[in-house]
Amino acid sequence: MLLLPFSLGEPELVVEANPALSPVHIVPEWYLLFAYSILRSVNSKPLGVILVAVTLGLLYLLALNSSTQVKLRRLARVVGLVGFVLFVLLR
C-alpha cells in the first residue's frame, strides 16, 4: 500500500487537472446560468467578473419601478435593449 498508494483508488484522481475544461457533471443551478455563461465566454477573469457585475446592475435597474421614476424610463429601455443584445450574443 505504501509503494502503490493509488492502486485501489479511483483512476480519475491521477488525471492532471485542466483549468480550461469544466467536468461534464458540474452544472450550475438555473439561476446562475447567465453568470456561468458570461464567465465561460470571456478569457480574462477580471473582465468576466466586471461583466457579471454590469449584468447584475442592469437587472437591478430593470427592477426599478419606472412609473414612479420618470427619468429612468428611457434608461430602462436602453438597458433592456443592451440586455437583449447581450443575451443574443452570449447564446
C-alpha positions, 0 to 999 in steps of 0.5 A, a space after each residue: 500500500 505504501 509503494 502503490 498508494 493509488 492502486 485501489 483508488 479511483 483512476 480519475 484522481 491521477 488525471 492532471 487537472 485542466 483549468 480550461 475544461 469544466 467536468 461534464 457533471 458540474 452544472 450550475 443551478 438555473 439561476 446562475 446560468 447567465 453568470 456561468 455563461 458570461 464567465 465561460 465566454 470571456 478569457 480574462 477573469 477580471 473582465 468576466 467578473 466586471 461583466 457579471 457585475 454590469 449584468 447584475 446592475 442592469 437587472 437591478 435597474 430593470 427592477 426599478 419601478 419606472 412609473 414612479 421614476 420618470 427619468 429612468 424610463 428611457 434608461 430602462 429601455 436602453 438597458 433592456 435593449 443592451 440586455 437583449 443584445 447581450 443575451 443574443 450574443 452570449 447564446 
